[in-house]
Amino acid sequence: MPLLRLLIIAALLATITSTLRVYPHQIAYFNEAAGGPQNGHHHLLGSSVDWNQDLLLCHELAAAQGCTQIHYAGRTTWPVEEVFSGWSRWNERDPLHHDADSMTVVSRTWLSRYRNRTDTGDRPELQVEPLPLPSLWRVVRVDDAEKRHGLKKGK
């Protein structure tokens, strides 16, 4: 009986610790058995994990880093460019902005769909790094297909 009580207390403490560790990102939370918050997106995509819950935090993070222009690729049910000043839509064919006051951000769902597309021959390769937000990544580099494959435009 004391062993059972000890196991129950340990399980409760592990659950509480795991939950507090991801606060305030509970919507994108996956327990450790499913890969934890950093790898849960491998199991679910779309509205199952990405409800645009991190866009306000991204806006605050960008402001804290001195970024006034955010270029965003991802699905939303509302126009980000009308809700946040300085935000605009971005796709992989647009130039990447390397200004000190700008940042290009993609959602995990957008990035996963982009990487799993079948038209890989002529699409740019994206190099990304995770933001300290579970559902957003920062684009740090875009390599054109022409440069990667030694192709000339129009051929």
Secondary structure, DSSP 8 states (H G I E B T S, - for coil): -HHHHHHHHHHHHHHHHHHHHHTT-GGG---GGGTHHHHGGGT--GGGT-SSTTHHHHHHHHHHTT--EEEEES--SS-HHHHSTTEEE--TTS-----TTEEEEEEHHHHHHHHT-S--SSS-EEEEEE-SSTTEEEEEEEE-HHHHHT--TT-
